[in-house]
């Protein structure tokens, strides 16, 4: 089962068995279709709100995340991202990798993709 992707060249998420593969998410406010203002912290918070909404379509939530990859546009924002990331996710936190990148779509400060296992 897949969700989203009608206007984009990819699905927002695909479920294979009990595993949910979530495409990279930006800190876009779904009401304005624009990046939320304020930089890395607010974008991180919005990303997890967006991911939660997508997970809910599979009767899952953020507690079902098992692995996330953060693509960070400026490693100087690592602490700010970490603070928002920690606040957004329940314990136990999923496994994670963070990668510094030279650019992201729409001028975003970060992008996060995740894998979840529906419980």
MONORZI-V298377 format. One record per run of one state. SS is the DSSP state (H for helix, E for strand, C for the rest). FROM is the first residue (numbers start at 1). TO is the last residue. If there is no record, write none. Layout:
[[SS,FROM,TO] [SS,FROM,TO]]
This chain:
[[C,1,1] [E,2,3] [C,4,12] [E,13,16] [C,17,18] [E,19,25] [C,26,27] [E,28,29] [C,30,33] [E,34,35] [C,36,39] [H,40,56] [C,57,61] [H,62,64] [E,65,72] [C,73,74] [H,75,88] [C,89,94] [E,95,100] [C,101,104] [H,105,107] [C,108,109] [E,110,117] [C,118,119]]
